[in-house]
């Protein structure tokens, strides 16, 4: 990254902007907010920061453009609206960024692109090449081919996975509220939580209210923000339609209300991938209490067969598997060093090779 006169060091920043920021109540694009967002991204670029934009809004844009001739189920409606809306969305971004001489590239992805290590690394290489060549990746889910069970929970989950993938320093989630509150944001007694420590429990604070156009809510945002912060990435939740909010949270954080999730010690790139691979697990290994305690310790401990009490599912070497404690609760995710047949045969025995090496084990 280039030298800069910025008040902060140059960062690689993933900006996620939600549907409620990008669309008007009638479903048409909010070009005022989009233009302001582009202005701010251009300003951050000018002072040395690298930006990846994860943008919602395609389905909402499409919904305002066409009236179906008959009733559609939810999957068909999403496919129709997104196919129309994504074109409108990316064309608007292209026009706005062109005013600054900035080239954008469209990245449409789906959850299964994150399931195998090779597909993951291929997508990562593409996006890093774009950044190296001064192109801003504009990322969204490919709703035209994604089926319900294979979809991201929402673009909060997508932005978290992208931030991990590109080794971002910071993830900024722009929402329709200023951040995380101690209660409902509309309640006069609620206070904005300005900082969240790694692992801090926010269960009592989060109100499970969904936004109007998007699939996500503050519960989703907090869960993803906490997870990403525990991987070593700073996460900021702020209100997307505040003038200058994007530049201020990076350059002048005291000027604007927001919630910052403090990062823990950074994880390796491969552990970040494993952390977001929960839904891709091919099997489960259950361990006894002694093995669970060893895995949770501060030591670099691999998963050895001696502590294994049960093996479920079928997998090949290199697949993602879950590790459960004796109570059946998941304690880790890992990349299998053996296939399921060898894992079952060696369970409970000493002197066998690890089932998951420490370098490929993510503790939850």
Secondary structure, 3 states (H helix, E strand, C coil): CCCCCCCCCCCEEEEEECHHHHECCCCCECHHHHHHHHHHHHHHHHCCCEEEEEECCHHHHHHCCCCCCCCCCHHHHHHHHHHHHHHHHHHHHHHHHHCCCCCEEEEEECHHHHCCHHHHHHHHHHHHHHHHCCCEEEEEECCCCCCHHHCCCCHHHHHHHHHHHCCCCEEEEEECCCCCECCCCCCCCCCECCEECCCCCCCCCCCCCECCCCCCEHHHHHHHHHHHHHCCCEEEEEECCCCCHHHHHHHCHHHCCCEEECCCCCCCHHHHHHHCCHHHCCEEEEECHHHHHHHHCCCCCCECHHHEEEEEECCCCCCEEEEECCCCCEEEEEECCCCHHHHHHHCCCCCCCCCECHHHEEEC
